[in-house]
Amino acid sequence: MLGGFQMRLALVDEGKVLVYIPDPREALAPHGLEPAWLPVFYNPKMEFNRDLAVLALQVYLDRLSPRKPIFVVEPLAATGVRALRYALEVDGVLGVYASDISRVAYELIESNVALNNAWDRVRIFNVDANTLLYNLKTANTPVLAVDIDPYGSPAPFMEAALNTLGDGGLLMVTATDTAVLEGSKRSKAFRRYGVQLTKTPCSREIAVRTLLGYIARVAAAHDRWVKPLISIYIDYYVRIVAQVRRSAREAERMLWDKIGYASYYPELKYTTIRQDTVESFRGAQEVKIGPLWIGETLDREFVELSLEELEGKFGYLRTKPKLGKLLLSLREESLVQGELYQRLDLIASALRKQTPPRHRMVEELRARGFKATTTHYHPVAIRTDASPRELFELI
């Protein structure tokens, strides 16, 4: 019994920790487990997200952190599994501040900290996420990593997270409101993120760039600038890992250079962020999308170091095969970051042609001197610096 609440528990292992979770049998839907129905949120499918998180934090600490050991903040902790994993699996973490506004969740975190004998590494709170972040800032607590992992949109927590994070710190953000970020709910996207969106064939990358653009604009308002390290859309969520630095000059430069608009041409199912490409569509119907992040979304060196860590220290991760596949894809994609991905099936349909095999398209484009890769975003999409005309002719 937690806080007078009768709750049957189950014991699971993840990474190097053991945690109590609400018994999944209490939240079975026709499609399987419905995490939102549990008294305390726990989603086993997010183990991949958490595996990537501990991996990224370790690479950051080894190569980018201005100092260590560091404090990490996880203000939406639920069961506490992510906070415990940071504390017990990542070298260089001095302590983790974990909080949840739910009293039942707080007591479950308390049980899990005790179960893992982690009282010296994890400090827990029963307060609102923004309250914890601002309290840490007021107390001048040196925080160099913040992970915002809400059920839904991270927008309500960005101001507090960016204000609390120290210079050179690591910001990790998950967003599950993908219908909004992809453009299916346009009015909500405008209210929540301040963008004009429409659904496009590359909506998953638009979702990533919408969230990055929002984070960048909030950061710039506080004289901070962001450098994306890993940006993905996988399963049903967006995940961003970025370093945040302080500099009014660089913040202004970021707004000028990295924030812009995409142009979507519905007739040919083509979307671009390159202004020189827009000239190829003169006279065609154009839909403007943005403001978005139009800069690089990946840091190739960070991705390569993550691959090395995955083969070394983090070889025990259960999701290692899936993580390795993703990181290899990101390493390739990092070579063609000035282009949005293009859906071959939709473009081929618009041209009244059969969809060519994407690996064949990549080979042919490279043979003609263009950069071209597959992409993690979609199984029939490619990324290339070939012009629209050259791409269409090859299809």
C-alpha positions as CSV (number, residue, x, y, z in Angstrom):
1,M,0.0,0.0,0.0
2,L,1.4,3.4,-1.0
3,G,0.0,6.6,0.6
4,G,-3.2,4.7,1.5
5,F,-3.6,3.6,-2.2
6,Q,-3.9,-0.1,-2.6
7,M,-1.7,-1.1,-5.6
8,R,-0.5,-4.5,-6.7
9,L,3.2,-4.3,-7.8
10,A,5.4,-6.3,-10.2
11,L,9.2,-6.4,-10.2
12,V,11.1,-5.8,-13.4
13,D,14.7,-5.4,-14.3
14,E,16.1,-2.8,-16.8
15,G,19.7,-2.0,-17.5
16,K,21.4,-2.5,-14.1
17,V,18.5,-1.7,-11.9
18,L,15.5,-3.5,-10.4
19,V,12.3,-1.5,-9.9
20,Y,8.8,-2.0,-8.7
21,I,6.1,-1.0,-11.2
22,P,2.3,-1.2,-11.0
23,D,1.2,-4.6,-12.0
24,P,0.7,-4.4,-15.9
25,R,-2.3,-6.8,-15.6
26,E,-4.2,-3.8,-14.1
27,A,-4.0,-1.9,-17.4
28,L,-4.6,-4.4,-20.2
29,A,-6.4,-3.1,-23.3
30,P,-7.3,-5.0,-26.5
31,H,-4.0,-3.9,-28.1
32,G,-1.9,-4.8,-25.0
33,L,-0.7,-2.7,-22.1
34,E,-2.0,0.9,-21.8
35,P,0.6,2.7,-19.6
36,A,-1.7,5.7,-19.0
37,W,-4.1,3.5,-17.2
38,L,-1.6,2.5,-14.5
39,P,-1.6,4.3,-11.2
40,V,2.0,5.3,-11.9
41,F,3.1,5.6,-15.5
42,Y,5.5,3.0,-16.7
43,N,6.0,2.0,-20.4
44,P,8.2,-1.0,-21.1
45,K,8.5,0.1,-24.7
46,M,10.4,3.2,-23.6
47,E,13.3,1.0,-22.4
48,F,14.9,1.9,-25.8
49,N,14.5,5.6,-25.0
50,R,16.1,5.1,-21.6
51,D,18.9,3.0,-23.0
52,L,19.7,5.7,-25.5
53,A,19.6,8.3,-22.7
54,V,22.2,6.6,-20.5
55,L,24.4,6.0,-23.6
56,A,24.1,9.7,-24.6
57,L,24.8,11.0,-21.1
58,Q,27.9,8.9,-20.8
59,V,29.3,10.2,-24.1
60,Y,28.5,13.7,-23.0
61,L,30.3,13.3,-19.7
62,D,33.3,11.7,-21.4
63,R,33.7,14.3,-24.2
64,L,31.6,17.4,-23.8
65,S,30.8,18.2,-20.2
66,P,32.7,21.3,-18.9
67,R,33.1,19.5,-15.6
68,K,32.4,16.3,-13.7
69,P,30.9,14.7,-11.7
70,I,27.6,16.4,-12.4
71,F,24.1,16.6,-11.1
72,V,21.2,15.4,-13.3
73,V,17.5,16.4,-13.0
74,E,14.6,14.2,-13.9
75,P,11.6,16.2,-12.8
76,L,8.9,13.8,-14.2
77,A,10.2,10.7,-12.7
78,A,7.1,8.4,-12.4
79,T,8.6,5.1,-11.1
80,G,12.1,6.5,-10.9
81,V,13.6,4.0,-13.3
82,R,15.3,6.6,-15.5
83,A,16.7,8.5,-12.6
84,L,18.1,5.3,-11.0
85,R,19.7,4.2,-14.3
86,Y,21.5,7.6,-14.6
87,A,22.7,7.2,-11.0
88,L,23.9,3.6,-11.3
89,E,24.9,3.1,-14.9
90,V,26.6,6.4,-15.9
91,D,30.1,7.1,-14.7
92,G,30.5,10.7,-13.6
93,V,27.0,11.3,-12.2
94,L,27.4,12.7,-8.7
95,G,23.6,12.7,-8.0
96,V,20.2,12.7,-9.5
97,Y,17.3,15.0,-8.4
98,A,14.1,13.1,-9.2
99,S,10.5,14.3,-8.6
100,D,6.9,13.5,-9.3
101,I,3.9,15.6,-8.4
102,S,1.9,12.4,-7.6
103,R,2.2,11.2,-4.0
104,V,1.7,7.6,-5.1
105,A,4.6,8.0,-7.6
106,Y,6.8,9.6,-5.0
107,E,6.3,6.7,-2.6
108,L,7.0,4.2,-5.4
109,I,10.2,6.1,-6.3
110,E,11.1,5.9,-2.6
111,S,10.6,2.2,-2.6
112,N,12.7,1.8,-5.8
113,V,15.6,3.9,-4.4
114,A,15.6,1.7,-1.3
115,L,15.5,-1.4,-3.4
116,N,18.6,-0.3,-5.3
117,N,20.4,1.1,-2.2
118,A,20.8,4.4,-4.0
119,W,20.0,6.9,-1.3
120,D,23.5,8.4,-1.7
121,R,22.9,9.0,-5.4
122,V,19.2,9.8,-5.8
123,R,17.4,12.6,-4.0
124,I,13.6,12.5,-4.4
125,F,10.9,15.2,-4.2
126,N,7.1,15.3,-4.4
127,V,6.6,18.6,-6.2
128,D,5.6,20.0,-9.6
129,A,8.3,19.6,-12.3
130,N,8.8,23.3,-12.8
131,T,8.9,24.0,-9.1
132,L,11.7,21.6,-8.7
133,L,13.7,23.1,-11.6
134,Y,13.2,26.7,-10.3
135,N,14.0,25.7,-6.7
136,L,17.3,24.2,-7.9
137,K,18.1,27.4,-9.8
138,T,17.3,29.5,-6.8
139,A,19.5,27.4,-4.6
140,N,22.3,27.8,-7.2
141,T,22.6,24.0,-7.6
142,P,25.0,23.3,-10.4
143,V,22.9,21.2,-12.8
144,L,24.5,20.0,-16.1
145,A,21.9,17.6,-17.4
146,V,18.1,17.8,-17.5
147,D,15.8,15.1,-19.0
148,I,12.2,16.2,-19.8
149,D,10.2,13.1,-20.5
150,P,6.5,13.9,-20.2
151,Y,3.4,12.1,-21.2
152,G,2.5,14.5,-24.1
153,S,4.2,17.8,-24.8
154,P,7.4,19.0,-23.3
155,A,6.5,22.7,-24.0
156,P,5.3,23.6,-20.5
157,F,8.7,22.7,-19.1
158,M,11.1,24.3,-21.5
159,E,11.5,27.7,-19.8
160,A,12.3,26.1,-16.4
161,A,14.6,23.4,-17.9
162,L,16.7,25.9,-19.9
163,N,16.9,28.4,-17.0
164,T,18.1,25.7,-14.6
165,L,20.7,24.1,-17.0
166,G,24.2,25.3,-16.5
167,D,26.5,26.6,-19.4
168,G,27.5,23.7,-21.6
169,G,24.8,21.4,-20.1
170,L,22.9,18.6,-21.8
171,L,19.2,18.9,-22.5
172,M,17.3,15.7,-23.3
173,V,13.7,16.0,-24.4
174,T,10.9,13.5,-25.4
175,A,7.7,14.6,-27.1
176,T,4.8,12.2,-27.6
177,D,2.4,14.8,-29.0
178,T,3.4,13.8,-32.5
179,A,0.1,14.5,-34.2
180,V,0.6,18.1,-33.2
181,L,4.2,18.3,-34.2
182,E,3.6,16.6,-37.6
183,G,0.9,19.0,-38.6
184,S,-2.3,17.0,-38.1
185,K,-3.5,19.4,-35.4
186,R,-2.6,22.8,-36.9
187,S,-4.3,25.1,-34.4
188,K,-2.8,23.3,-31.4
189,A,0.6,23.4,-33.1
190,F,0.2,27.2,-33.5
191,R,-0.8,27.6,-29.9
192,R,1.7,25.3,-28.3
193,Y,4.8,25.8,-30.5
194,G,4.1,29.0,-32.4
195,V,4.3,27.4,-35.9
196,Q,2.2,27.1,-39.0
197,L,2.2,23.5,-40.0
198,T,0.5,21.2,-42.5
199,K,0.8,17.5,-43.0
200,T,3.5,16.6,-45.5
201,P,5.2,13.4,-46.7
202,C,8.2,14.2,-44.5
203,S,6.1,15.0,-41.4
204,R,8.3,13.0,-39.0
205,E,11.3,15.2,-39.8
206,I,9.1,18.3,-39.7
207,A,8.1,17.1,-36.2
208,V,11.7,16.9,-35.1
209,R,12.6,20.3,-36.6
210,T,9.4,21.9,-35.1
211,L,10.5,20.8,-31.6
212,L,14.1,21.8,-32.2
213,G,13.0,25.2,-33.5
214,Y,10.8,25.7,-30.4
215,I,13.6,24.8,-28.0
216,A,16.0,27.1,-29.9
217,R,13.6,30.1,-29.7
218,V,13.0,29.6,-26.0
219,A,16.7,29.3,-25.4
220,A,17.5,32.4,-27.4
221,A,15.1,34.4,-25.2
222,H,17.4,33.6,-22.3
223,D,20.7,34.3,-24.3
224,R,21.3,30.6,-24.8
225,W,22.0,28.6,-28.0
226,V,21.6,25.0,-28.7
227,K,23.7,22.4,-30.6
228,P,21.7,19.3,-31.5
229,L,23.6,16.1,-31.0
230,I,21.0,13.4,-31.7
231,S,17.5,14.1,-33.0
232,I,15.2,11.3,-33.9
233,Y,11.6,10.3,-34.6
234,I,11.2,6.6,-33.6
235,D,8.2,4.5,-32.7
236,Y,5.7,7.1,-31.6
237,Y,7.8,9.9,-30.2
238,V,10.4,12.6,-30.9
239,R,13.6,12.5,-28.9
240,I,16.2,15.4,-28.8
241,V,19.6,15.4,-27.2
242,A,21.3,18.8,-27.4
243,Q,24.0,20.8,-25.7
244,V,23.1,24.3,-24.5
245,R,25.6,27.1,-24.2
246,R,25.3,30.7,-23.0
247,S,26.0,33.6,-25.4
248,A,23.7,36.4,-26.5
249,R,25.7,36.8,-29.7
250,E,25.6,33.1,-30.6
251,A,21.9,33.0,-29.7
252,E,21.2,35.8,-32.1
253,R,23.3,34.1,-34.8
254,M,21.4,30.8,-34.2
255,L,18.1,32.6,-34.8
256,W,19.3,34.1,-38.1
257,D,21.1,31.0,-39.4
258,K,19.2,28.0,-38.0
259,I,15.6,29.1,-37.9
260,G,13.6,29.3,-41.2
261,Y,10.8,27.8,-43.2
262,A,10.2,24.7,-45.3
263,S,8.4,24.8,-48.6
264,Y,5.9,22.0,-49.5
265,Y,4.7,21.3,-53.1
266,P,1.6,19.1,-52.8
267,E,1.4,18.1,-56.5
268,L,4.7,16.4,-56.5
269,K,4.8,15.5,-52.8
270,Y,8.2,17.3,-52.3
271,T,9.3,19.3,-49.3
272,T,12.5,21.3,-49.0
273,I,14.3,23.7,-46.7
274,R,16.7,24.8,-49.4
275,Q,15.9,28.1,-50.9
276,D,17.8,27.5,-54.1
277,T,15.7,24.4,-54.6
278,V,12.5,26.4,-54.4
279,E,13.4,28.0,-57.8
280,S,12.8,24.6,-59.4
281,F,9.1,24.9,-58.6
282,R,8.4,28.4,-59.9
283,G,4.7,28.6,-60.6
284,A,3.7,25.5,-58.6
285,Q,1.5,25.7,-55.5
286,E,3.7,26.3,-52.5
287,V,2.8,25.8,-48.8
288,K,5.1,27.5,-46.3
289,I,5.8,25.6,-43.0
290,G,7.5,27.1,-40.0
291,P,9.3,28.6,-38.3
292,L,11.4,25.5,-38.0
293,W,15.0,24.4,-37.2
294,I,16.7,24.3,-40.6
295,G,20.3,23.6,-39.3
296,E,22.0,20.3,-38.6
297,T,20.1,17.9,-36.4
298,L,22.9,15.5,-35.7
299,D,26.5,15.6,-34.6
300,R,28.4,12.9,-36.5
301,E,31.2,12.7,-33.9
302,F,28.8,12.3,-31.1
303,V,26.9,9.5,-33.0
304,E,30.2,7.7,-33.7
305,L,31.3,7.9,-30.0
306,S,27.8,6.6,-29.1
307,L,28.4,3.6,-31.3
308,E,31.8,3.0,-29.6
309,E,30.2,3.1,-26.2
310,L,27.5,0.8,-27.3
311,E,30.1,-1.8,-28.3
312,G,32.0,-1.3,-25.1
313,K,30.6,-0.2,-21.7
314,F,27.0,-0.6,-22.7
315,G,27.1,-3.9,-24.5
316,Y,24.7,-5.3,-21.9
317,L,21.7,-3.2,-23.1
318,R,18.8,-5.4,-24.2
319,T,18.0,-3.0,-27.0
320,K,21.6,-3.0,-28.3
321,P,20.6,-4.4,-31.8
322,K,18.0,-1.7,-32.3
323,L,20.2,1.0,-30.9
324,G,23.1,-0.1,-33.1
325,K,20.9,-0.1,-36.2
326,L,19.6,3.4,-35.4
327,L,23.1,4.9,-34.7
328,L,24.5,3.4,-38.0
329,S,21.6,5.1,-39.9
330,L,22.2,8.4,-38.1
331,R,25.9,8.3,-39.0
332,E,25.0,8.0,-42.6
333,E,22.3,10.6,-42.4
334,S,24.7,13.1,-40.8
335,L,26.4,13.4,-44.2
336,V,23.3,14.9,-45.9
337,Q,21.8,17.1,-43.3
338,G,20.9,20.1,-45.5
339,E,18.1,18.1,-47.1
340,L,14.8,16.8,-45.9
341,Y,14.0,13.1,-46.5
342,Q,11.8,12.4,-49.5
343,R,9.2,9.6,-49.8
344,L,9.9,7.6,-52.9
345,D,6.5,5.9,-53.0
346,L,4.6,9.2,-52.9
347,I,6.8,11.0,-55.4
348,A,6.6,8.0,-57.8
349,S,2.8,8.0,-57.5
350,A,2.7,11.7,-58.3
351,L,4.9,11.0,-61.4
352,R,2.7,8.0,-62.3
353,K,5.7,5.6,-62.0
354,Q,6.5,2.5,-60.0
355,T,8.3,3.0,-56.7
356,P,12.0,2.2,-57.2
357,P,13.9,0.2,-54.5
358,R,15.4,2.8,-52.3
359,H,18.8,1.1,-52.0
360,R,19.0,1.1,-55.8
361,M,18.1,4.8,-55.8
362,V,20.9,5.5,-53.3
363,E,23.4,3.6,-55.4
364,E,22.4,5.3,-58.6
365,L,22.5,8.8,-57.0
366,R,25.9,8.2,-55.6
367,A,27.1,6.8,-58.9
368,R,26.1,10.2,-60.4
369,G,28.1,12.1,-57.9
370,F,25.3,13.0,-55.4
371,K,25.2,12.4,-51.7
372,A,22.4,10.0,-50.8
373,T,21.4,7.9,-47.9
374,T,18.5,5.9,-46.5
375,T,16.9,7.4,-43.4
376,H,15.6,6.1,-40.0
377,Y,12.5,8.2,-40.5
378,H,10.7,6.0,-43.0
379,P,11.4,2.7,-44.8
380,V,10.8,4.0,-48.3
381,A,12.4,7.4,-48.0
382,I,15.9,8.7,-48.9
383,R,17.9,11.8,-48.2
384,T,19.9,13.3,-51.1
385,D,21.3,16.6,-52.3
386,A,20.2,15.9,-55.9
387,S,17.9,18.6,-57.3
388,P,14.2,17.8,-57.6
389,R,14.5,17.5,-61.4
390,E,17.4,15.0,-61.1
391,L,15.5,13.0,-58.5
392,F,12.3,12.9,-60.5
393,E,14.2,11.9,-63.7
394,L,16.0,9.1,-62.0
395,I,12.7,7.8,-60.6
